[in-house]
Amino acid sequence: MLHDPGSYTPPLVIDEIKLEQDEREVLRRLGGAIAEIASSPVHAQKAALWRRLNDLDQERPMVWINEIPWHEMNVDDELTLRCRGAWARELETGLRRTIYQWRHMPADMVVNPWLDCPLAIHSTDFGIVEDVDIVRTDSSNEIVSRHFKVQIRNPEDIEKIRMPRVTHSERTTGIVYETMCDLFRDIIPVRKVGQTHIWFTPWDYLIRWWGIEEAMVDMIDRPEFIHAAYERMVDAWMTELDQFDEQNLLSLDGANVRIGSGGYGYVSDLPKEPFDPLHVHPRDMWGCSNAQILASVSPEMHWEFAMEHDLRWMNRWGLNYYGCCEPLDRKVGLLERIPRLRKVSVSPWNDMGRIFSGIGPRWVASVKPNPAIFLDAEWDEDAARASIDGVLDIAAAEGVSVELIMKDISTVERKPQKLWAWARIADEAVRAKRG
């Protein structure tokens, strides 16, 4: 349900959903498959393991795969869509992908014994629509090369960043919910879900409007300009969050919800007491932040031009996750300033000994194995196993709780079996570390 504040998405307006009989049969069959998968007690067991991990009481490391190159995954037509209508095809896509991942690369994924019906929430976003040139090497791949055109050059351009307005179409939500309940009656329950975890990353969008080289130079030449623009970005996110809260549009994310750039949010410390189940607030949820573009700057500049501003956001949440692809092994001192920090992203660009020594038993390490392993001309299971074991051994020596999150997978060279094998190898590796 996360939106892209660098673009504009029109509000979802649905007056009626018409399904042909064959489409109903397809969707009901897939819903039945989800219900059968979710009926296994293993999902409650996995949820308990994730909870122990996030409670800093790890029984064993956990494994999950996301950001999958789905355009390369179709085997035996498992992902081939049969529905024709846009709404039905979107629903079918999600169901088929869940079933596929469970069959071939489940690792520690959890499947809910219900289907989500997202509320029809709309945000006007942050005012600037990115101006970008796109180059594709594969028309079926959602990952593209982009060249962003600079739109923020001078202080007066900061005014282009607007405060968003959030609305909820109860009519559209009702139509979708009633359709899903009717469709899956006697098969699997349907639950309404509001805005869950929010990916807060001002720098990721600011550089699309500013330019990377230009922003780096302005940190030296025009620091107050950078501060003013970044603070306005934080204002926009805070304005949006306040509206989610005021309109009672938030839903708990301490469950089967991705947190930050990592794994699931199951945790005992959320929601916070006193808790009103009829109105979820930010204090009942996970927050996150990162500043990937500042990977090479000093800790002092990372603090000044990102994290010090981000504290306004991170102070709102019950627990926090920090980081994504930026190495943080030389910036552990900054992490200590984050309120209620629970998880830290550990990308492949870290010195693993240094980062695990800094994390120790006080935070969960959200480790991102390098997906470049899938580009090797010959798939090497021994190399994959050795890489995973090496990371887990270093973490164990420092008493670090670990989740392995394979993500950012641009390609598996149209050999999905590589990813299936990695999931199996990782699962074997973490089970060997139990206890």
C-alpha positions in Angstrom: 0.0 0.0 0.0 3.1 2.2 -0.1 2.9 5.0 -2.6 5.5 6.8 -4.6 5.5 10.5 -3.6 7.6 11.3 -6.7 4.7 10.6 -9.0 0.9 11.1 -9.2 -1.5 8.2 -9.0 -5.2 9.1 -9.5 -7.6 7.9 -6.8 -9.1 4.5 -7.3 -12.7 4.8 -8.3 -14.8 1.7 -8.7 -18.5 1.8 -9.3 -19.0 -1.9 -10.1 -16.9 -5.0 -10.5 -18.2 -7.5 -13.1 -16.7 -11.0 -13.2 -17.4 -13.6 -15.8 -18.2 -17.1 -14.6 -14.8 -18.4 -15.7 -13.0 -15.6 -13.9 -14.9 -16.4 -10.7 -13.9 -20.0 -11.0 -10.2 -19.1 -11.5 -10.2 -16.8 -8.5 -12.1 -19.1 -6.3 -9.8 -22.0 -7.1 -6.7 -19.8 -6.3 -8.4 -18.6 -3.1 -9.0 -22.3 -2.2 -5.3 -23.0 -2.7 -4.3 -20.1 -0.4 -6.7 -21.4 2.2 -5.2 -24.9 2.0 -1.7 -23.5 2.3 -2.6 -21.2 5.2 -4.3 -24.1 7.1 -0.9 -25.7 7.9 0.3 -25.1 11.5 3.7 -24.2 10.1 2.6 -20.6 9.6 1.8 -20.1 13.3 5.2 -21.7 14.1 7.0 -19.5 11.6 5.2 -16.4 13.0 6.4 -17.4 16.5 10.0 -17.7 15.3 9.8 -14.2 13.6 8.4 -12.8 16.9 11.2 -14.3 18.9 13.8 -12.9 16.4 12.3 -9.4 16.7 12.0 -9.7 20.5 15.8 -10.3 20.5 15.3 -13.8 21.7 16.3 -15.6 18.5 15.8 -19.4 18.3 17.5 -19.4 14.9 18.1 -17.0 12.0 15.2 -16.4 9.7 15.0 -16.3 5.8 12.8 -14.5 3.4 12.9 -13.6 -0.3 11.3 -10.5 -1.9 11.7 -8.1 -4.8 11.6 -11.1 -7.1 12.1 -10.8 -10.9 8.6 -12.2 -11.6 9.0 -11.7 -15.3 11.5 -14.5 -15.3 9.8 -16.9 -12.9 6.9 -18.4 -14.9 7.3 -22.2 -15.1 4.6 -24.5 -16.5 2.2 -21.5 -16.8 2.0 -21.2 -13.0 2.0 -17.4 -13.3 0.0 -17.2 -16.5 -3.1 -15.0 -15.9 -6.5 -16.3 -17.0 -8.7 -13.4 -16.0 -9.4 -10.5 -18.4 -10.7 -7.6 -16.2 -8.1 -5.3 -14.7 -9.3 -5.7 -11.1 -9.5 -9.5 -11.4 -6.0 -9.7 -13.0 -4.5 -7.7 -10.2 -6.0 -10.0 -7.6 -5.1 -13.1 -9.6 -1.5 -11.9 -9.9 -1.1 -11.6 -6.1 -2.7 -15.0 -5.4 -0.6 -16.8 -8.0 2.6 -15.2 -6.8 1.9 -16.3 -3.2 1.1 -19.8 -4.2 4.2 -20.0 -6.5 6.6 -18.7 -3.8 5.1 -21.2 -1.3 5.7 -24.0 -3.7 9.2 -23.2 -4.8 11.0 -20.9 -2.4 9.1 -20.5 0.8 11.9 -20.2 3.3 10.3 -18.6 6.3 7.4 -16.9 4.5 4.0 -16.8 6.4 0.7 -17.1 4.6 -2.4 -15.5 6.3 -5.6 -17.6 6.7 -7.5 -14.7 5.2 -7.2 -12.3 2.2 -6.6 -8.5 2.6 -8.9 -6.0 1.1 -7.0 -2.7 1.1 -8.9 0.5 1.9 -9.2 2.8 -1.1 -6.9 5.4 0.3 -5.5 8.2 -1.9 -2.8 10.7 -1.3 -2.1 13.7 -3.6 1.6 13.0 -3.0 4.2 15.7 -2.8 3.6 18.0 -5.7 6.5 17.2 -8.0 6.1 14.6 -10.7 9.5 13.2 -11.7 10.7 14.1 -15.2 12.6 11.1 -16.4 14.0 9.4 -19.5 13.7 5.6 -19.4 15.8 3.0 -21.2 14.7 -0.6 -21.2 16.8 -3.7 -22.1 13.9 -6.1 -21.4 10.3 -4.9 -22.1 8.9 -7.4 -19.5 11.2 -6.3 -16.7 9.9 -3.6 -14.3 13.5 -2.6 -13.5 14.7 0.1 -16.0 17.5 2.6 -16.4 16.4 6.1 -15.6 17.8 9.6 -16.1 16.1 12.2 -13.9 15.8 15.8 -15.0 16.6 18.4 -12.4 13.6 20.3 -11.1 15.0 21.8 -7.9 17.9 24.3 -8.6 17.3 27.3 -6.4 15.7 28.0 -3.0 12.4 29.2 -4.5 12.0 25.7 -6.1 11.5 24.2 -2.6 7.9 25.6 -2.8 7.2 22.9 -5.5 7.1 20.4 -2.7 3.5 20.5 -1.6 1.8 19.1 1.5 -0.3 16.1 0.6 -4.0 15.6 1.1 -5.3 12.1 2.1 -8.8 10.9 1.3 -10.6 7.5 1.7 -13.3 6.4 -0.7 -15.5 4.4 1.5 -17.7 3.6 -1.5 -14.9 2.0 -3.5 -13.7 0.1 -0.4 -17.2 -1.2 0.2 -17.6 -2.4 -3.4 -14.3 -4.2 -3.4 -14.9 -5.7 0.0 -18.4 -6.9 -0.9 -17.1 -8.4 -4.1 -14.3 -10.3 -2.4 -16.6 -11.5 0.4 -19.1 -12.9 -2.2 -16.3 -14.3 -4.3 -14.5 -16.2 -1.5 -17.6 -17.0 0.6 -17.1 -20.4 2.3 -13.5 -20.5 1.1 -11.4 -18.0 2.9 -12.3 -14.9 5.0 -11.6 -11.3 3.8 -10.4 -8.5 6.0 -10.2 -4.8 5.4 -6.7 -3.4 5.9 -5.6 0.3 6.0 -2.2 1.9 5.6 0.4 -0.4 7.2 4.1 0.1 7.2 5.3 3.3 5.5 8.6 3.4 3.6 10.1 6.8 4.7 13.0 7.7 2.6 13.2 11.5 1.8 16.6 11.3 0.0 15.5 8.6 -2.4 13.0 11.1 -3.9 14.8 14.3 -3.3 17.7 13.3 -5.5 15.3 12.5 -8.3 14.3 16.1 -8.4 17.7 17.6 -7.4 20.3 15.4 -9.2 22.9 13.3 -7.3 26.0 15.3 -8.2 24.2 18.6 -7.7 23.0 17.5 -4.2 26.4 16.3 -3.2 28.0 19.7 -4.2 25.2 21.7 -2.5 25.9 19.9 0.8 29.2 21.9 0.7 28.3 25.0 -1.2 24.7 25.6 -0.1 24.1 23.5 3.0 21.1 25.7 4.2 19.4 25.1 0.9 19.7 21.3 1.4 18.4 21.6 5.0 15.4 23.6 4.0 14.5 21.2 1.2 15.0 18.1 3.3 13.0 19.6 6.2 10.1 20.3 3.8 10.2 16.7 2.7 9.9 15.6 6.3 7.0 18.1 6.7 5.2 16.5 3.8 5.5 12.9 5.2 4.5 14.1 8.7 1.5 15.9 7.2 0.4 12.7 5.5 0.9 10.6 8.6 -1.2 13.0 10.7 -4.0 12.6 8.2 -3.7 8.8 8.3 -3.9 8.9 12.0 -6.7 11.5 12.3 -8.9 9.6 9.7 -8.2 6.3 11.4 -6.7 4.8 8.3 -3.7 3.0 9.9 -3.5 -0.8 10.4 -1.1 -2.7 12.6 2.2 -3.9 11.0 3.5 -6.1 13.9 2.5 -9.1 11.9 2.8 -10.5 8.3 4.0 -7.1 7.0 7.3 -6.2 5.5 9.2 -3.8 7.7 11.7 -1.4 6.2 13.9 -3.2 3.7 13.7 -6.3 5.8 11.4 -9.1 6.9 8.2 -9.5 8.8 7.1 -7.2 11.7 6.0 -9.9 14.2 7.0 -8.5 17.7 5.7 -8.6 21.3 6.4 -4.9 22.0 3.6 -3.7 19.6 1.0 -2.5 19.9 1.8 -0.3 22.8 -0.4 -0.2 25.9 -2.9 1.3 26.4 -4.1 0.1 22.9 -7.4 0.9 21.3 -8.1 -1.8 18.6 -10.6 0.5 17.0 -8.0 3.2 16.4 -4.4 2.3 15.5 -1.8 5.1 16.1 1.8 5.4 14.9 3.0 4.5 18.4 1.5 1.0 17.8 3.5 0.5 14.7 7.0 0.2 13.2 8.8 3.2 11.7 11.8 3.3 9.4 14.3 5.5 7.6 17.4 5.4 5.5 19.7 7.6 3.5 21.1 5.3 0.8 22.6 8.2 -1.3 24.8 9.2 1.7 26.7 5.9 1.7 30.0 7.6 1.1 29.7 10.7 3.3 31.1 11.0 6.8 29.1 10.1 9.9 28.9 13.8 10.7 27.4 14.7 7.4 25.1 11.7 7.5 23.8 12.9 10.8 23.5 16.6 9.7 21.9 16.1 6.3 19.6 13.1 7.1 19.3 11.5 10.5 18.9 14.6 12.6 15.9 15.6 10.5 14.6 12.0 10.4 14.3 12.0 14.2 11.0 13.9 13.9 9.6 11.0 12.0 11.2 8.2 14.0 10.1 9.6 17.3 6.4 8.9 16.3 6.7 5.1 16.2 6.7 2.3 18.7 9.8 0.6 17.2 12.2 1.6 14.4 14.2 0.0 11.5 17.1 1.8 9.9 18.9 1.5 6.7 18.8 -0.1 3.3 21.7 -0.5 0.9 24.0 2.0 2.5 26.9 0.5 4.6 26.5 1.4 8.3 29.6 -0.3 9.7 31.4 3.0 10.3 28.3 4.8 11.5 27.1 2.6 14.5 27.4 5.6 16.7 24.6 7.3 14.8 22.4 4.3 15.2 22.6 4.7 18.9 20.8 8.0 18.6 17.7 6.5 17.1 14.8 6.1 19.5 13.5 2.6 20.0 15.7 1.1 17.3 15.2 -2.6 16.9 16.5 -3.6 13.4 19.5 -2.5 11.3 19.9 -3.1 7.6 23.2 -4.9 6.8 23.9 -4.6 3.1 26.6 -6.5 1.2 28.8 -3.4 1.3 29.5 -3.6 5.0 32.6 -5.0 6.6 30.7 -7.9 8.3 33.0 -8.2 11.3 32.8 -4.5 12.1 29.0 -4.2 11.6 28.2 -7.3 13.6 30.5 -6.2 16.4 28.7 -2.8 16.5 25.2 -4.4 16.5 25.9 -7.1 19.0 22.9 -8.5 20.9 21.0 -5.1 21.1 19.5 -5.0 17.6 18.4 -7.4 14.9 20.7 -7.5 11.8 18.7 -7.5 8.6 21.3 -9.0 6.4 21.0 -8.7 2.6 23.0 -11.4 0.7 24.4 -10.1 -2.6 22.0 -11.1 -5.4 24.9 -10.9 -7.9 25.4 -14.6 -7.1 22.6 -15.3 -9.6 24.7 -13.8 -12.4 27.4 -16.4 -12.3 27.7 -18.4 -15.5 27.5 -21.6 -13.6 25.3 -21.8 -10.5 27.5 -22.8 -7.6 25.6 -24.2 -4.7 28.8 -24.7 -2.7 29.7 -21.0 -3.0 26.2 -20.0 -2.0 26.3 -22.2 1.0 29.8 -20.9 2.0 28.7 -17.3 1.7 25.7 -17.8 4.0 27.6 -19.9 6.5 30.3 -17.3 6.7 27.9 -14.5 7.5 26.0 -16.6 10.1 29.2 -17.7 11.8 30.4 -14.1 12.2 27.0 -13.0 13.6 26.9 -15.9 16.0 30.3 -15.0 17.4 29.0 -11.6 18.3 25.6 -12.8 19.6 23.7 -11.1 16.8 20.1 -12.0 15.9 19.9 -12.3 12.1 17.4 -12.3 9.3 18.6 -13.1 5.8 16.6 -11.1 3.2 17.3 -11.9 -0.4 16.1 -8.9 -2.3 17.0 -6.5 -5.2 17.0 -9.4 -7.5 17.2 -7.9 -11.0 17.6 -11.2 -12.8 18.2 -14.9 -12.4 19.1 -15.1 -16.1 15.7 -16.7 -16.7 16.6 -19.7 -14.5 14.2 -19.5 -11.5 15.6 -22.8 -10.2 18.6 -20.8 -9.0 16.4 -18.8 -6.6 14.6 -22.0 -5.5 18.0 -23.6 -4.8 19.2 -20.5 -2.8 16.1 -20.7 -0.7 16.7 -24.4 0.1 20.4 -23.8 0.9 19.6 -20.8 3.2 16.9 -22.8 4.9 19.3 -25.6 5.6 21.9 -23.2 6.8 19.7 -21.4 9.4 18.2 -24.7 10.7 21.7 -25.9 11.4 22.2 -22.8 13.6 19.2 -23.5 15.8 19.7 -23.0 19.5 
